Amino acid sequence: MTAEGARLVCVPGLGLNEASWRPTLQALRAAGSRREQAVLELPGYGVRPARGADLRPEALAAVLVDALRRRPARPTVLAAHSASCGIVAHAVLQAPELVSALVLVGPMTDPRAGTWPRMAGRWLRTAGWERPSQVPVLARTYATTGPAWIARTMDHARREDLRTVVRQVHAPVLVVRGRHDRICPQDWADELVAAAPGRARSVTLDAGAHMVPLTHGARLAAALTEAW
């Protein structure tokens, strides 16, 4: 995947904020990357939603596209984590001229785990592999977004099969997952790659679980650098 000269714009996962991407972006800079970097927070994904906000992935994608259009015109690599992967995929469909590549880290919305009990089961099988040091960051960000808003936003995200969106994405797609991520198992990553009509591949890091942008920033940064 090549996206020379493109800026990197990251979207946090559900209930998270820019801090969740900070270790990865710091590792990219430490490795000598001069690529312009930004984290865009969205309602439910770093920003507490306003009452009555439309939290469907395609509606949040429109918010993201509007934010991109207000920046100087430049090709953009969109990177998302977990539930926000559906948002960036919709954003590519809404404004393909703005996006040069798509990075999906630990993408959710595997239809086999679309119910609350199945999502909880995958989360529990993953949680034991996560680093306890991330808990203070998660506690702060989840409290800012609000548990009720997180639940409402997830209720919209879980209903969508991400494959149906990726099938329409012609930009290059990179799917990245941690080795112990049960929320995004290897076969789901492979299905997304197979669904993409353009260039696509998946990378499984040799460590980490679902929260790799926060817990294994250096490894994720290396995967991104190799992809470009």
N, CA and C atoms as a LAMMPS dump frame, in Angstrom:
ITEM: TIMESTEP
0
ITEM: NUMBER OF ATOMS
684
ITEM: BOX BOUNDS ff ff ff
-5.0000000000000000e+02 5.0000000000000000e+02
-5.0000000000000000e+02 5.0000000000000000e+02
-5.0000000000000000e+02 5.0000000000000000e+02
ITEM: ATOMS id mol type element x y z
1 1 1 N 0.855 -1.194 0
2 1 2 C 0 0 0
3 1 3 C 0.884 1.236 0
4 2 1 N 0.644 2.147 -0.903
5 2 2 C 1.415 3.375 -0.925
6 2 3 C 0.495 4.563 -0.826
7 3 1 N 0.893 5.531 -0.058
8 3 2 C 0.128 6.773 0.086
9 3 3 C 1.119 7.887 0.375
10 4 1 N 2.134 7.983 -0.478
11 4 2 C 3.213 8.934 -0.249
12 4 3 C 2.677 10.362 -0.181
13 5 1 N 3.113 11.086 0.841
14 5 2 C 2.719 12.476 0.981
15 5 3 C 1.354 12.692 1.583
16 6 1 N 0.618 11.617 1.819
17 6 2 C -0.715 11.767 2.382
18 6 3 C -0.635 12.016 3.885
19 7 1 N -1.552 12.819 4.39
20 7 2 C -1.655 12.982 5.836
21 7 3 C -2.298 11.744 6.437
22 8 1 N -2.038 11.529 7.712
23 8 2 C -2.652 10.438 8.453
24 8 3 C -3.672 11.029 9.418
25 9 1 N -4.918 10.636 9.268
26 9 2 C -5.982 11.093 10.158
27 9 3 C -6.571 9.875 10.862
28 10 1 N -6.533 9.885 12.181
29 10 2 C -6.986 8.75 12.986
30 10 3 C -8.285 9.095 13.703
31 11 1 N -9.157 8.115 13.813
32 11 2 C -10.41 8.261 14.555
33 11 3 C -10.364 7.304 15.742
34 12 1 N -10.63 7.78 16.964
35 12 2 C -10.593 6.89 18.121
36 12 3 C -11.692 5.836 18.076
37 13 1 N -11.528 4.802 18.887
38 13 2 C -12.578 3.816 19.051
39 13 3 C -13.701 4.36 19.918
40 14 1 N -14.752 3.597 20.033
41 14 2 C -15.929 4.02 20.785
42 14 3 C -15.583 4.362 22.234
43 15 1 N -15.994 5.556 22.663
44 15 2 C -15.762 5.985 24.036
45 15 3 C -14.349 6.451 24.313
46 16 1 N -13.465 6.369 23.313
47 16 2 C -12.07 6.771 23.498
48 16 3 C -11.848 8.167 22.931
49 17 1 N -10.647 8.698 23.138
50 17 2 C -10.326 10.018 22.579
51 17 3 C -8.942 9.98 21.955
52 18 1 N -8.381 11.142 21.692
53 18 2 C -7.099 11.194 20.984
54 18 3 C -5.974 10.486 21.731
55 19 1 N -6.093 10.362 23.049
56 19 2 C -5.043 9.705 23.833
57 19 3 C -4.863 8.246 23.419
58 20 1 N -5.903 7.612 22.886
59 20 2 C -5.8 6.205 22.511
60 20 3 C -4.884 5.993 21.309
61 21 1 N -4.702 7.019 20.496
62 21 2 C -3.81 6.929 19.34
63 21 3 C -2.425 7.518 19.623
64 22 1 N -2.265 8.189 20.763
65 22 2 C -1.03 8.929 21.033
66 22 3 C 0.224 8.058 20.982
67 23 1 N 0.247 6.857 21.612
68 23 2 C 1.474 6.051 21.547
69 23 3 C 1.874 5.661 20.132
70 24 1 N 0.888 5.407 19.276
71 24 2 C 1.193 5.032 17.901
72 24 3 C 1.765 6.218 17.127
73 25 1 N 1.165 7.374 17.285
74 25 2 C 1.647 8.551 16.571
75 25 3 C 3.021 8.983 17.074
76 26 1 N 3.243 8.859 18.38
77 26 2 C 4.561 9.175 18.919
78 26 3 C 5.618 8.224 18.363
79 27 1 N 5.253 6.943 18.224
80 27 2 C 6.199 5.963 17.69
81 27 3 C 6.502 6.248 16.223
82 28 1 N 5.506 6.683 15.473
83 28 2 C 5.748 7.049 14.072
84 28 3 C 6.737 8.207 13.974
85 29 1 N 6.541 9.214 14.824
86 29 2 C 7.455 10.363 14.8
87 29 3 C 8.848 9.949 15.237
88 30 1 N 8.939 9.09 16.245
89 30 2 C 10.243 8.637 16.73
90 30 3 C 10.993 7.846 15.659
91 31 1 N 10.225 7.192 14.788
92 31 2 C 10.84 6.412 13.715
93 31 3 C 11.236 7.277 12.524
94 32 1 N 10.978 8.587 12.631
95 32 2 C 11.399 9.501 11.588
96 32 3 C 10.319 9.92 10.614
97 33 1 N 9.073 9.511 10.862
98 33 2 C 7.995 9.892 9.957
99 33 3 C 7.741 11.391 10.033
100 34 1 N 7.665 12.037 8.871
101 34 2 C 7.339 13.455 8.803
102 34 3 C 5.928 13.668 8.274
103 35 1 N 5.186 12.593 8.189
104 35 2 C 3.813 12.667 7.701
105 35 3 C 2.963 13.51 8.646
106 36 1 N 2.146 14.374 8.092
107 36 2 C 1.21 15.149 8.91
108 36 3 C 0.255 14.193 9.612
109 37 1 N 0.044 14.422 10.904
110 37 2 C -0.8 13.537 11.699
111 37 3 C -1.908 14.336 12.376
112 38 1 N -3.048 13.699 12.53
113 38 2 C -4.144 14.328 13.254
114 38 3 C -5.059 13.244 13.796
115 39 1 N -5.715 13.548 14.905
116 39 2 C -6.765 12.683 15.448
117 39 3 C -8.05 13.49 15.446
118 40 1 N -9.071 12.978 14.811
119 40 2 C -10.369 13.654 14.777
120 40 3 C -11.353 12.909 15.668
121 41 1 N -11.834 13.585 16.675
122 41 2 C -12.817 13.005 17.584
123 41 3 C -14.222 13.309 17.065
124 42 1 N -15.12 12.358 17.267
125 42 2 C -16.495 12.463 16.78
126 42 3 C -17.46 12.173 17.92
127 43 1 N -18.73 12.506 17.771
128 43 2 C -19.708 12.172 18.813
129 43 3 C -19.691 10.671 19.131
130 44 1 N -19.48 10.362 20.398
131 44 2 C -19.368 8.978 20.833
132 44 3 C -17.965 8.43 20.733
133 45 1 N -17.121 9.119 20.012
134 45 2 C -15.738 8.687 19.766
135 45 3 C -14.797 9.831 20.135
136 46 1 N -14.833 10.203 21.407
137 46 2 C -14.003 11.286 21.914
138 46 3 C -14.791 12.499 22.34
139 47 1 N -16.029 12.618 21.862
140 47 2 C -16.882 13.76 22.183
141 47 3 C -18.217 13.233 22.711
142 48 1 N -18.677 13.812 23.809
143 48 2 C -19.987 13.412 24.308
144 48 3 C -21.054 13.906 23.33
145 49 1 N -21.909 13.029 22.824
146 49 2 C -22.912 13.454 21.834
147 49 3 C -23.918 14.435 22.418
148 50 1 N -24.403 15.311 21.548
149 50 2 C -25.489 16.202 21.947
150 50 3 C -26.794 15.42 21.921
151 51 1 N -27.734 15.866 22.715
152 51 2 C -29.031 15.198 22.742
153 51 3 C -29.642 15.214 21.335
154 52 1 N -30.107 14.068 20.906
155 52 2 C -30.716 13.953 19.592
156 52 3 C -29.73 13.735 18.459
157 53 1 N -28.448 13.578 18.761
158 53 2 C -27.436 13.385 17.717
159 53 3 C -27.688 12.091 16.954
160 54 1 N -27.449 12.127 15.657
161 54 2 C -27.56 10.937 14.814
162 54 3 C -26.255 10.158 14.934
163 55 1 N -26.311 8.991 15.542
164 55 2 C -25.108 8.23 15.851
165 55 3 C -24.889 7.045 14.911
166 56 1 N -25.642 6.99 13.836
167 56 2 C -25.415 5.939 12.848
168 56 3 C -24.039 6.136 12.193
169 57 1 N -23.354 5.047 11.851
170 57 2 C -22.022 5.191 11.247
171 57 3 C -22 6.099 10.027
172 58 1 N -23.006 6.012 9.165
173 58 2 C -22.998 6.841 7.964
174 58 3 C -23.203 8.316 8.297
175 59 1 N -23.961 8.611 9.362
176 59 2 C -24.143 10.007 9.772
177 59 3 C -22.86 10.57 10.375
178 60 1 N -22.173 9.782 11.181
179 60 2 C -20.905 10.23 11.752
180 60 3 C -19.837 10.351 10.667
181 61 1 N -19.943 9.523 9.635
182 61 2 C -19.017 9.65 8.512
183 61 3 C -19.183 11 7.826
184 62 1 N -20.41 11.475 7.728
185 62 2 C -20.639 12.791 7.125
186 62 3 C -19.989 13.891 7.945
187 63 1 N -20.004 13.743 9.273
188 63 2 C -19.331 14.701 10.147
189 63 3 C -17.828 14.654 9.899
190 64 1 N -17.298 13.455 9.751
191 64 2 C -15.872 13.285 9.489
192 64 3 C -15.49 13.9 8.136
193 65 1 N -16.272 13.636 7.122
194 65 2 C -15.989 14.187 5.794
195 65 3 C -16.013 15.708 5.827
196 66 1 N -16.978 16.275 6.543
197 66 2 C -17.05 17.73 6.65
198 66 3 C -15.773 18.282 7.304
199 67 1 N -15.285 17.6 8.328
200 67 2 C -14.047 18.035 8.99
201 67 3 C -12.858 17.93 8.044
202 68 1 N -12.818 16.893 7.224
203 68 2 C -11.722 16.748 6.261
204 68 3 C -11.773 17.839 5.199
205 69 1 N -12.971 18.19 4.764
206 69 2 C -13.112 19.214 3.716
207 69 3 C -12.683 20.593 4.225
208 70 1 N -12.735 20.793 5.523
209 70 2 C -12.344 22.087 6.078
210 70 3 C -10.838 22.201 6.256
211 71 1 N -10.118 21.129 5.989
212 71 2 C -8.658 21.15 6.044
213 71 3 C -8.097 21.43 4.649
214 72 1 N -6.854 21.882 4.552
215 72 2 C -6.248 22.081 3.231
216 72 3 C -6.327 20.795 2.41
217 73 1 N -6.646 20.933 1.138
218 73 2 C -6.798 19.773 0.262
219 73 3 C -5.494 18.972 0.205
220 74 1 N -5.596 17.677 0.529
221 74 2 C -4.428 16.807 0.538
222 74 3 C -4.913 15.369 0.649
223 75 1 N -4.313 14.421 -0.059
224 75 2 C -4.713 13.018 0.102
225 75 3 C -4.587 12.594 1.56
226 76 1 N -5.486 11.74 1.996
227 76 2 C -5.549 11.38 3.405
228 76 3 C -5.633 9.868 3.579
229 77 1 N -4.809 9.339 4.47
230 77 2 C -4.939 7.967 4.942
231 77 3 C -5.831 8.023 6.179
232 78 1 N -6.976 7.376 6.116
233 78 2 C -7.89 7.339 7.257
234 78 3 C -7.646 6.064 8.052
235 79 1 N -7.381 6.217 9.344
236 79 2 C -7.171 5.067 10.223
237 79 3 C -8.216 5.089 11.324
238 80 1 N -8.792 3.947 11.613
239 80 2 C -9.83 3.861 12.64
240 80 3 C -9.557 2.658 13.527
241 81 1 N -10.173 2.676 14.701
242 81 2 C -9.978 1.597 15.66
243 81 3 C -11.326 1.071 16.133
244 82 1 N -11.488 -0.237 16.076
245 82 2 C -12.65 -0.902 16.652
246 82 3 C -13.959 -0.463 15.983
247 83 1 N -14.908 0.065 16.749
248 83 2 C -16.22 0.401 16.197
249 83 3 C -16.176 1.556 15.213
250 84 1 N -15.147 2.393 15.271
251 84 2 C -15.087 3.527 14.341
252 84 3 C -14.672 3.109 12.929
253 85 1 N -14.305 1.838 12.734
254 85 2 C -13.914 1.392 11.395
255 85 3 C -15.074 1.535 10.411
256 86 1 N -16.287 1.31 10.87
257 86 2 C -17.438 1.499 9.996
258 86 3 C -17.604 2.937 9.568
259 87 1 N -17.246 3.865 10.434
260 87 2 C -17.373 5.29 10.116
261 87 3 C -16.426 5.675 8.988
262 88 1 N -15.157 5.276 9.097
263 88 2 C -14.206 5.679 8.065
264 88 3 C -14.505 4.99 6.739
265 89 1 N -15.036 3.763 6.798
266 89 2 C -15.405 3.082 5.563
267 89 3 C -16.519 3.834 4.848
268 90 1 N -17.512 4.296 5.598
269 90 2 C -18.572 5.111 5.004
270 90 3 C -18.012 6.432 4.48
271 91 1 N -17.037 6.994 5.189
272 91 2 C -16.45 8.265 4.753
273 91 3 C -15.791 8.13 3.382
274 92 1 N -15.143 6.99 3.136
275 92 2 C -14.522 6.771 1.831
276 92 3 C -15.592 6.762 0.743
277 93 1 N -16.729 6.147 1.024
278 93 2 C -17.799 6.097 0.027
279 93 3 C -18.367 7.489 -0.235
280 94 1 N -18.43 8.303 0.818
281 94 2 C -19.012 9.638 0.672
282 94 3 C -18.057 10.621 0
283 95 1 N -16.767 10.406 0.159
284 95 2 C -15.788 11.342 -0.422
285 95 3 C -14.543 10.584 -0.871
286 96 1 N -14.664 9.73 -1.881
287 96 2 C -13.508 8.92 -2.301
288 96 3 C -12.325 9.748 -2.785
289 97 1 N -12.596 10.971 -3.241
290 97 2 C -11.509 11.806 -3.745
291 97 3 C -10.593 12.304 -2.633
292 98 1 N -11.045 12.218 -1.387
293 98 2 C -10.253 12.718 -0.26
294 98 3 C -9.354 11.656 0.352
295 99 1 N -9.641 10.391 0.095
296 99 2 C -9.003 9.3 0.842
297 99 3 C -8.12 8.464 -0.069
298 100 1 N -6.844 8.342 0.293
299 100 2 C -5.907 7.57 -0.518
300 100 3 C -5.741 6.141 -0.018
301 101 1 N -6.07 5.87 1.242
302 101 2 C -5.966 4.525 1.797
303 101 3 C -6.76 4.466 3.102
304 102 1 N -7.084 3.245 3.491
305 102 2 C -7.907 3.025 4.68
306 102 3 C -7.215 2.001 5.572
307 103 1 N -7.108 2.324 6.858
308 103 2 C -6.515 1.405 7.832
309 103 3 C -7.569 1.078 8.882
310 104 1 N -7.882 -0.202 9.027
311 104 2 C -8.879 -0.666 9.995
312 104 3 C -8.152 -1.471 11.067
313 105 1 N -8.11 -0.941 12.285
314 105 2 C -7.397 -1.596 13.382
315 105 3 C -8.42 -2.244 14.318
316 106 1 N -8.371 -3.566 14.416
317 106 2 C -9.316 -4.283 15.264
318 106 3 C -10.76 -4.022 14.91
319 107 1 N -11.132 -4.067 13.62
320 107 2 C -12.493 -3.699 13.235
321 107 3 C -13.552 -4.594 13.867
322 108 1 N -14.635 -3.957 14.283
323 108 2 C -15.767 -4.687 14.86
324 108 3 C -16.811 -4.944 13.781
325 109 1 N -18.011 -5.233 14.23
326 109 2 C -19.216 -5.493 13.439
327 109 3 C -19.133 -6.769 12.623
328 110 1 N -18.423 -7.762 13.127
329 110 2 C -18.543 -9.12 12.607
330 110 3 C -19.981 -9.557 12.893
331 111 1 N -20.78 -9.886 11.877
332 111 2 C -22.181 -10.222 12.117
333 111 3 C -22.384 -11.431 13.025
334 112 1 N -21.37 -12.277 13.155
335 112 2 C -21.483 -13.419 14.067
336 112 3 C -21.485 -12.98 15.522
337 113 1 N -21.081 -11.734 15.763
338 113 2 C -21.028 -11.225 17.142
339 113 3 C -21.828 -9.94 17.248
340 114 1 N -22.961 -9.875 16.565
341 114 2 C -23.738 -8.655 16.545
342 114 3 C -24.674 -8.458 17.72
343 115 1 N -24.874 -9.489 18.531
344 115 2 C -25.752 -9.351 19.691
345 115 3 C -24.943 -8.919 20.905
346 116 1 N -25.614 -8.322 21.861
347 116 2 C -24.915 -7.887 23.075
348 116 3 C -24.232 -9.048 23.802
349 117 1 N -24.895 -10.199 23.99
350 117 2 C -24.21 -11.302 24.688
351 117 3 C -22.97 -11.791 23.948
352 118 1 N -23.039 -11.866 22.62
353 118 2 C -21.878 -12.343 21.872
354 118 3 C -20.748 -11.32 21.886
355 119 1 N -21.097 -10.046 21.816
356 119 2 C -20.056 -9.026 21.932
357 119 3 C -19.382 -9.102 23.294
358 120 1 N -20.187 -9.273 24.337
359 120 2 C -19.624 -9.369 25.687
360 120 3 C -18.709 -10.58 25.811
361 121 1 N -19.117 -11.686 25.186
362 121 2 C -18.285 -12.885 25.245
363 121 3 C -16.935 -12.678 24.593
364 122 1 N -16.919 -12.023 23.453
365 122 2 C -15.642 -11.755 22.783
366 122 3 C -14.791 -10.79 23.59
367 123 1 N -15.447 -9.798 24.194
368 123 2 C -14.701 -8.846 25.008
369 123 3 C -14.046 -9.553 26.193
370 124 1 N -14.788 -10.444 26.838
371 124 2 C -14.24 -11.148 27.999
372 124 3 C -13.071 -12.045 27.603
373 125 1 N -13.148 -12.662 26.438
374 125 2 C -12.044 -13.523 25.991
375 125 3 C -10.817 -12.717 25.594
376 126 1 N -11.022 -11.442 25.339
377 126 2 C -9.912 -10.563 24.96
378 126 3 C -9.316 -9.844 26.16
379 127 1 N -10.165 -9.506 27.132
380 127 2 C -9.755 -8.636 28.241
381 127 3 C -8.546 -9.175 29.009
382 128 1 N -8.458 -10.481 29.141
383 128 2 C -7.357 -11.064 29.898
384 128 3 C -5.991 -10.837 29.269
385 129 1 N -5.974 -10.478 27.989
386 129 2 C -4.713 -10.239 27.286
387 129 3 C -4.354 -8.756 27.247
388 130 1 N -5.237 -7.905 27.759
389 130 2 C -4.965 -6.468 27.719
390 130 3 C -4.056 -6.049 28.875
391 131 1 N -3.349 -4.952 28.682
392 131 2 C -2.448 -4.442 29.716
393 131 3 C -3.228 -3.654 30.756
394 132 1 N -3.077 -3.966 32.042
395 132 2 C -3.777 -3.216 33.086
396 132 3 C -3.423 -1.73 33.104
397 133 1 N -2.255 -1.369 32.571
398 133 2 C -1.82 0.027 32.614
399 133 3 C -2.724 0.956 31.813
400 134 1 N -3.544 0.406 30.931
401 134 2 C -4.421 1.253 30.132
402 134 3 C -5.69 1.653 30.876
403 135 1 N -5.972 1.003 32.002
404 135 2 C -7.24 1.218 32.708
405 135 3 C -7.481 2.683 33.083
406 136 1 N -6.497 3.42 33.613
407 136 2 C -6.764 4.834 33.942
408 136 3 C -7.181 5.667 32.729
409 137 1 N -6.551 5.424 31.584
410 137 2 C -6.925 6.158 30.368
411 137 3 C -8.351 5.823 29.973
412 138 1 N -8.691 4.532 29.991
413 138 2 C -10.041 4.118 29.611
414 138 3 C -11.078 4.678 30.57
415 139 1 N -10.774 4.669 31.857
416 139 2 C -11.734 5.175 32.835
417 139 3 C -12.045 6.647 32.591
418 140 1 N -11.009 7.44 32.302
419 140 2 C -11.222 8.867 32.059
420 140 3 C -12.03 9.107 30.786
421 141 1 N -11.65 8.428 29.724
422 141 2 C -12.318 8.692 28.45
423 141 3 C -13.746 8.166 28.436
424 142 1 N -13.973 7.005 29.024
425 142 2 C -15.334 6.473 29.068
426 142 3 C -16.237 7.362 29.91
427 143 1 N -15.68 7.911 30.996
428 143 2 C -16.478 8.804 31.84
429 143 3 C -16.83 10.084 31.096
430 144 1 N -15.912 10.57 30.257
431 144 2 C -16.178 11.789 29.494
432 144 3 C -17.301 11.578 28.483
433 145 1 N -17.229 10.476 27.754
434 145 2 C -18.274 10.189 26.77
435 145 3 C -19.589 9.848 27.45
436 146 1 N -19.53 9.077 28.524
437 146 2 C -20.728 8.693 29.256
438 146 3 C -21.187 7.295 28.879
439 147 1 N -21.378 6.408 29.866
440 147 2 C -21.768 5.017 29.581
441 147 3 C -23.051 4.901 28.759
442 148 1 N -24.032 5.739 29.039
443 148 2 C -25.294 5.655 28.296
444 148 3 C -25.084 5.982 26.823
445 149 1 N -24.26 7.005 26.55
446 149 2 C -23.991 7.367 25.162
447 149 3 C -23.17 6.299 24.459
448 150 1 N -22.245 5.685 25.178
449 150 2 C -21.457 4.595 24.601
450 150 3 C -22.378 3.46 24.182
451 151 1 N -23.322 3.107 25.052
452 151 2 C -24.253 2.022 24.744
453 151 3 C -25.122 2.369 23.532
454 152 1 N -25.604 3.603 23.473
455 152 2 C -26.452 4.002 22.342
456 152 3 C -25.673 3.997 21.034
457 153 1 N -24.442 4.484 21.085
458 153 2 C -23.634 4.525 19.873
459 153 3 C -23.295 3.11 19.405
460 154 1 N -22.944 2.247 20.337
461 154 2 C -22.644 0.866 19.983
462 154 3 C -23.866 0.156 19.419
463 155 1 N -25.026 0.515 19.892
464 155 2 C -26.24 -0.131 19.397
465 155 3 C -26.427 0.123 17.903
466 156 1 N -25.985 1.284 17.448
467 156 2 C -26.032 1.56 16.008
468 156 3 C -24.907 0.819 15.283
469 157 1 N -23.712 0.853 15.835
470 157 2 C -22.55 0.259 15.163
471 157 3 C -22.704 -1.25 15.012
472 158 1 N -23.253 -1.913 16.017
473 158 2 C -23.293 -3.377 16.009
474 158 3 C -24.237 -3.944 14.959
475 159 1 N -25.137 -3.14 14.452
476 159 2 C -26.148 -3.622 13.512
477 159 3 C -25.646 -3.691 12.072
478 160 1 N -24.462 -3.189 11.836
479 160 2 C -23.957 -3.109 10.466
480 160 3 C -22.901 -4.168 10.195
481 161 1 N -23.037 -4.853 9.073
482 161 2 C -22.019 -5.787 8.615
483 161 3 C -20.99 -4.982 7.824
484 162 1 N -19.809 -4.818 8.377
485 162 2 C -18.787 -3.976 7.75
486 162 3 C -18.408 -4.463 6.354
487 163 1 N -18.573 -5.749 6.106
488 163 2 C -18.226 -6.273 4.779
489 163 3 C -19.029 -5.587 3.675
490 164 1 N -20.292 -5.27 3.948
491 164 2 C -21.137 -4.674 2.908
492 164 3 C -20.635 -3.297 2.507
493 165 1 N -19.976 -2.606 3.439
494 165 2 C -19.415 -1.289 3.138
495 165 3 C -18.066 -1.449 2.441
496 166 1 N -17.227 -2.332 2.968
497 166 2 C -15.893 -2.534 2.401
498 166 3 C -15.97 -3.007 0.951
499 167 1 N -17.019 -3.731 0.595
500 167 2 C -17.171 -4.201 -0.79
501 167 3 C -17.249 -3.049 -1.785
502 168 1 N -17.564 -1.86 -1.299
503 168 2 C -17.695 -0.702 -2.178
504 168 3 C -16.489 0.239 -2.106
505 169 1 N -15.494 -0.131 -1.305
506 169 2 C -14.32 0.719 -1.097
507 169 3 C -13.224 0.325 -2.081
508 170 1 N -12.864 1.228 -2.975
509 170 2 C -11.846 0.928 -3.977
510 170 3 C -10.462 1.447 -3.585
511 171 1 N -10.375 2.204 -2.512
512 171 2 C -9.068 2.621 -2.001
513 171 3 C -8.376 1.412 -1.368
514 172 1 N -7.042 1.401 -1.314
515 172 2 C -6.339 0.31 -0.637
516 172 3 C -6.781 0.192 0.826
517 173 1 N -6.884 -1.043 1.298
518 173 2 C -7.347 -1.313 2.663
519 173 3 C -6.319 -2.167 3.389
520 174 1 N -5.965 -1.73 4.594
521 174 2 C -5.099 -2.511 5.48
522 174 3 C -5.865 -2.812 6.754
523 175 1 N -5.957 -4.088 7.104
524 175 2 C -6.603 -4.511 8.343
525 175 3 C -5.512 -4.972 9.306
526 176 1 N -5.491 -4.409 10.505
527 176 2 C -4.471 -4.757 11.502
528 176 3 C -5.175 -5.228 12.773
529 177 1 N -4.65 -6.278 13.371
530 177 2 C -5.204 -6.789 14.633
531 177 3 C -4.069 -7.253 15.523
532 178 1 N -4.335 -7.232 16.838
533 178 2 C -3.397 -7.805 17.79
534 178 3 C -3.518 -9.32 17.796
535 179 1 N -2.457 -9.981 18.154
536 179 2 C -2.423 -11.445 18.12
537 179 3 C -3.532 -12.077 18.953
538 180 1 N -3.878 -11.441 20.073
539 180 2 C -4.85 -12.04 20.998
540 180 3 C -6.218 -11.363 20.941
541 181 1 N -6.491 -10.681 19.855
542 181 2 C -7.765 -9.978 19.724
543 181 3 C -8.865 -10.968 19.341
544 182 1 N -9.78 -11.219 20.261
545 182 2 C -10.93 -12.091 19.975
546 182 3 C -12.131 -11.28 19.493
547 183 1 N -12.077 -9.966 19.66
548 183 2 C -13.134 -9.106 19.13
549 183 3 C -13.015 -9.028 17.617
550 184 1 N -11.78 -8.998 17.129
551 184 2 C -11.507 -9.081 15.69
552 184 3 C -10.627 -10.302 15.454
553 185 1 N -11.218 -11.485 15.355
554 185 2 C -10.412 -12.688 15.107
555 185 3 C -9.833 -12.691 13.703
556 186 1 N -8.871 -13.562 13.477
557 186 2 C -8.183 -13.598 12.191
558 186 3 C -9.136 -13.863 11.03
559 187 1 N -10.107 -14.75 11.214
560 187 2 C -10.979 -15.061 10.085
561 187 3 C -11.857 -13.88 9.697
562 188 1 N -12.197 -13.031 10.674
563 188 2 C -12.97 -11.83 10.344
564 188 3 C -12.099 -10.835 9.575
565 189 1 N -10.86 -10.671 9.989
566 189 2 C -9.94 -9.808 9.246
567 189 3 C -9.777 -10.311 7.813
568 190 1 N -9.667 -11.625 7.655
569 190 2 C -9.517 -12.209 6.325
570 190 3 C -10.761 -11.97 5.47
571 191 1 N -11.942 -12.047 6.084
572 191 2 C -13.177 -11.812 5.335
573 191 3 C -13.25 -10.371 4.83
574 192 1 N -12.804 -9.43 5.636
575 192 2 C -12.814 -8.036 5.203
576 192 3 C -11.852 -7.822 4.041
577 193 1 N -10.69 -8.44 4.106
578 193 2 C -9.726 -8.328 3.021
579 193 3 C -10.311 -8.927 1.743
580 194 1 N -10.963 -10.086 1.867
581 194 2 C -11.555 -10.734 0.7
582 194 3 C -12.688 -9.908 0.111
583 195 1 N -13.377 -9.144 0.947
584 195 2 C -14.513 -8.343 0.477
585 195 3 C -14.075 -7.12 -0.308
586 196 1 N -12.888 -6.606 -0.029
587 196 2 C -12.432 -5.367 -0.67
588 196 3 C -12.175 -5.594 -2.154
589 197 1 N -12.711 -4.743 -3.022
590 197 2 C -12.513 -4.928 -4.464
591 197 3 C -11.139 -4.483 -4.959
592 198 1 N -10.455 -3.65 -4.176
593 198 2 C -9.137 -3.165 -4.565
594 198 3 C -8.039 -3.887 -3.8
595 199 1 N -6.87 -3.256 -3.706
596 199 2 C -5.749 -3.846 -2.963
597 199 3 C -6.084 -3.879 -1.488
598 200 1 N -5.86 -5.027 -0.87
599 200 2 C -6.169 -5.173 0.553
600 200 3 C -5.318 -6.292 1.14
601 201 1 N -4.943 -6.123 2.391
602 201 2 C -4.237 -7.182 3.098
603 201 3 C -4.427 -6.998 4.593
604 202 1 N -4.134 -8.06 5.332
605 202 2 C -4.248 -7.994 6.783
606 202 3 C -2.896 -8.276 7.415
607 203 1 N -2.696 -7.694 8.587
608 203 2 C -1.479 -7.894 9.369
609 203 3 C -1.887 -8.223 10.792
610 204 1 N -1.364 -9.297 11.322
611 204 2 C -1.572 -9.636 12.73
612 204 3 C -0.269 -9.362 13.474
613 205 1 N -0.324 -8.433 14.418
614 205 2 C 0.866 -8.114 15.205
615 205 3 C 1.26 -9.315 16.05
616 206 1 N 2.536 -9.403 16.414
617 206 2 C 3.002 -10.57 17.169
618 206 3 C 2.68 -10.478 18.65
619 207 1 N 1.948 -9.453 19.055
620 207 2 C 1.556 -9.288 20.458
621 207 3 C 0.316 -8.404 20.497
622 208 1 N -0.213 -8.217 21.698
623 208 2 C -1.334 -7.299 21.86
624 208 3 C -2.677 -7.959 21.66
625 209 1 N -3.718 -7.226 22.041
626 209 2 C -5.089 -7.708 21.902
627 209 3 C -5.887 -6.675 21.107
628 210 1 N -6.945 -6.135 21.692
629 210 2 C -7.813 -5.235 20.929
630 210 3 C -7.365 -3.78 20.965
631 211 1 N -6.659 -3.38 22.011
632 211 2 C -6.346 -1.969 22.226
633 211 3 C -4.957 -1.589 21.741
634 212 1 N -4.503 -2.179 20.661
635 212 2 C -3.113 -2.001 20.23
636 212 3 C -2.719 -0.554 19.908
637 213 1 N -3.608 0.338 19.439
638 213 2 C -3.131 1.721 19.236
639 213 3 C -2.617 2.355 20.522
640 214 1 N -3.179 1.92 21.649
641 214 2 C -2.792 2.454 22.952
642 214 3 C -1.7 1.63 23.62
643 215 1 N -1.804 0.305 23.526
644 215 2 C -0.906 -0.561 24.295
645 215 3 C 0.33 -1.021 23.528
646 216 1 N 0.262 -1.039 22.208
647 216 2 C 1.387 -1.519 21.4
648 216 3 C 1.624 -0.559 20.239
649 217 1 N 1.769 0.709 20.597
650 217 2 C 1.923 1.744 19.579
651 217 3 C 3.106 1.527 18.659
652 218 1 N 4.237 1.075 19.204
653 218 2 C 5.435 0.892 18.379
654 218 3 C 5.217 -0.208 17.347
655 219 1 N 4.575 -1.298 17.754
656 219 2 C 4.327 -2.381 16.807
657 219 3 C 3.33 -1.951 15.729
658 220 1 N 2.29 -1.231 16.141
659 220 2 C 1.324 -0.765 15.152
660 220 3 C 1.972 0.248 14.209
661 221 1 N 2.791 1.133 14.753
662 221 2 C 3.49 2.113 13.912
663 221 3 C 4.38 1.41 12.892
664 222 1 N 5.044 0.342 13.299
665 222 2 C 5.906 -0.398 12.371
666 222 3 C 5.094 -1.017 11.251
667 223 1 N 3.899 -1.526 11.583
668 223 2 C 3.025 -2.12 10.555
669 223 3 C 2.56 -1.048 9.58
670 224 1 N 2.242 0.134 10.09
671 224 2 C 1.815 1.21 9.217
672 224 3 C 2.956 1.687 8.322
673 225 1 N 4.158 1.788 8.887
674 225 2 C 5.314 2.235 8.113
675 225 3 C 5.626 1.248 6.996
676 226 1 N 5.541 -0.04 7.298
677 226 2 C 5.815 -1.06 6.277
678 226 3 C 4.745 -1.018 5.181
679 227 1 N 3.502 -0.726 5.573
680 227 2 C 2.416 -0.69 4.586
681 227 3 C 2.589 0.458 3.616
682 228 1 N 3.183 1.56 4.068
683 228 2 C 3.392 2.715 3.201
684 228 3 C 4.714 2.6 2.489
